[in-house]
Amino acid sequence: MTAAHVDVDNHLPSVPRKGYNSWRSWVKTYEQYCTANHVAFRIRTSKSVELYNRKHNINLTEARFYRSFVNYRCKHGVHQERRGAGKRTLASTSLVAALGATSY
């Protein structure tokens, strides 16, 4: 059995880190990354730009960035119970990726 062992490289490249000028450009790049690397994430938690603006007295443009925070969870691996009353359409696991948006 030891002689038949083969190492598998399962390290993925990072998500491209570049300035995104809109939420749509981020989503498009992230979807391409997920497709190219065969990974699947769902959004577990998100916060609106409106909420961020109120809490930080900053005016991020909602038309370009309608989310200031998104918590992505991997679809595979560990089951996580839904937090709602059965009305959610998204299930999730416990792997986390987070994104914060900044306006320049």
DOMARVO-776586 format. One record per residue: x, y, z of N, C-alpha, C in turn. Coordinates in steps of 0.05 Angstrom, whole numbers, padded with zeros to 5 digits, always signed. Layout:
// residues N
XYZXYZXYZ...
// end
This chain:
// residues 104
+00016-00024+00000+00000+00000+00000+00017+00025+00000+00039+00025+00015+00057+00048+00016+00070+00053-00011+00076+00032-00025+00089+00034-00051+00070+00046-00072+00044+00043-00068+00025+00053-00087+00017+00082-00082+00027+00094-00060+00020+00121-00052+00030+00141-00073+00012+00160-00080+00019+00181-00099+00011+00208-00086+00030+00227-00085+00023+00253-00074+00005+00268-00094-00014+00281-00083-00033+00297-00099-00030+00326-00092-00024+00343-00111-00022+00372-00107-00050+00384-00107-00059+00391-00083-00086+00403-00081-00085+00432-00072-00063+00445-00077-00061+00474-00070-00069+00490-00095-00089+00507-00090-00099+00523-00112-00086+00551-00113-00085+00563-00136-00075+00591-00137-00094+00609-00123-00084+00632-00114-00101+00652-00101-00120+00664-00120-00142+00674-00109-00161+00690-00125-00146+00715-00134-00149+00723-00160-00135+00747-00169-00140+00771-00152-00118+00783-00142-00120+00807-00126-00114+00831-00143-00134+00845-00151-00131+00869-00167-00154+00887-00159-00152+00912-00166-00174+00931-00160-00198+00924-00177-00221+00921-00164-00246+00915-00178-00262+00941-00178-00270+00950-00201-00284+00976-00202-00314+00973-00198-00324+00949-00195-00352+00945-00189-00356+00917-00177-00379+00913-00164-00385+00887-00153-00387+00867-00176-00399+00875-00197-00403+00857-00220-00376+00846-00231-00355+00864-00232-00329+00855-00241-00317+00834-00222-00320+00838-00196-00311+00819-00176-00325+00792-00180-00351+00792-00182-00367+00768-00185-00358+00752-00210-00355+00767-00232-00347+00754-00257-00320+00740-00254-00300+00755-00243-00274+00743-00239-00274+00719-00220-00290+00722-00198-00291+00700-00178-00305+00675-00190-00326+00679-00206-00339+00656-00219-00320+00643-00238-00304+00658-00253-00284+00646-00271-00263+00631-00256-00254+00641-00233-00235+00628-00216-00246+00601-00206-00271+00602-00196-00284+00577-00186-00287+00556-00208-00295+00565-00231-00298+00546-00254-00271+00534-00262-00251+00551-00264-00224+00542-00273-00212+00523-00253-00217+00527-00227-00205+00511-00206-00223+00490-00193-00247+00487-00204-00266+00467-00195-00272+00469-00165-00278+00494-00156-00286+00498-00129-00314+00511-00129-00329+00506-00107-00356+00516-00106-00361+00529-00078-00368+00554-00078-00374+00568-00053-00402+00580-00055-00415+00583-00033-00441+00597-00031-00437+00620-00012-00455+00640-00015-00454+00662+00003-00469+00655+00029-00456+00657+00052-00469+00650+00077-00479+00676+00091-00463+00696+00091-00471+00721+00104-00461+00744+00087-00476+00765+00085-00467+00789+00071-00478+00814+00085-00463+00836+00081-00472+00861+00093-00473+00882+00070-00494+00898+00071-00498+00917+00050-00480+00942+00053-00476+00955+00031-00460+00980+00032-00475+01001+00048-00502+01001+00046-00518+01020+00062-00512+01017+00092-00511+00993+00102-00505+00988+00130-00477+00998+00136-00457+00991+00119-00430+01000+00124-00428+01030+00124-00441+01044+00106-00441+01073+00105-00452+01085+00131-00474+01074+00141-00486+01084+00166-00467+01080+00190-00455+01057+00192-00438+01051+00215-00411+01066+00214-00400+01072+00191-00374+01084+00188-00374+01112+00178-00397+01124+00174-00399+01151+00164-00382+01155+00139-00384+01136+00121-00370+01136+00095-00390+01132+00074-00385+01142+00050-00404+01140+00028-00394+01123+00005-00394+01097+00009-00387+01079-00014-00411+01080-00033-00405+01078-00058-00426+01080-00079-00441+01053-00081-00467+01054-00074-00483+01029-00075-00487+01019-00103-00488+01037-00122-00492+01028-00150-00470+01010-00160-00445+01015-00151-00423+00998-00159-00417+00975-00140-00420+00981-00114-00415+00960-00093-00439+00959-00075-00456+00939-00079-00479+00937-00062-00475+00919-00038-00451+00907-00036-00444+00891-00013-00417+00901-00003-00414+00905+00023-00388+00913+00034-00373+00889+00047-00388+00867+00052-00376+00843+00063-00392+00819+00054-00377+00798+00046-00390+00773+00038-00374+00751+00050-00387+00732+00063-00375+00709+00075-00382+00685+00057-00362+00674+00043-00366+00651+00026-00360+00626+00041-00377+00605+00037-00373+00579+00050-00371+00558+00028-00353+00539+00031-00350+00517+00012-00375+00499+00013-00383+00490-00011-00406+00472-00013-00400+00444-00005-00375+00436-00004-00367+00409+00000-00355+00404+00028-00356+00380+00037-00342+00373+00061-00360+00371+00086-00365+00392+00099-00379+00391+00125-00407+00403+00122-00426+00389+00133-00454+00399+00133-00457+00419+00155-00471+00441+00149-00477+00461+00169-00507+00466+00168-00520+00465+00191-00549+00469+00191-00556+00497+00183-00579+00500+00170-00589+00526+00162-00596+00542+00186-00593+00568+00184-00600+00586+00207-00628+00596+00206-00641+00594+00183-00668+00605+00180-00690+00585+00187-00714+00592+00180-00737+00575+00186-00745+00559+00162-00725+00549+00146-00731+00533+00123-00737+00548+00098-00734+00574+00099-00740+00591+00075-00715+00597+00059-00692+00591+00069-00667+00597+00055-00664+00577+00031-00653+00587+00010-00648+00569-00013-00619+00561-00015-00602+00569+00004-00574+00563+00003-00566+00546+00027-00552+00524+00023-00540+00508+00045-00511+00515+00045-00496+00506+00065-00468+00514+00068-00453+00494+00084-00426+00496+00082-00408+00481+00099-00391+00501+00114-00371+00492+00129-00357+00510+00147-00331+00522+00135-00324+00518+00110-00301+00530+00099-00307+00559+00092-00289+00577+00099-00295+00606+00097-00276+00621+00079-00287+00639+00063-00272+00659+00048-00287+00685+00051-00272+00707+00056-00285+00733+00060-00275+00754+00041-00291+00773+00036-00284+00795+00018-00293+00821+00030-00276+00841+00030-00284+00868+00038-00280+00887+00015-00298+00905+00010-00296+00924-00012-00288+00951-00002-00271+00965-00016-00262+00991-00009-00266+01010-00033-00276+01033-00028-00279+01053-00049-00256+01072-00050-00246+01079-00074-00223+01097-00077-00232+01123-00087
// end
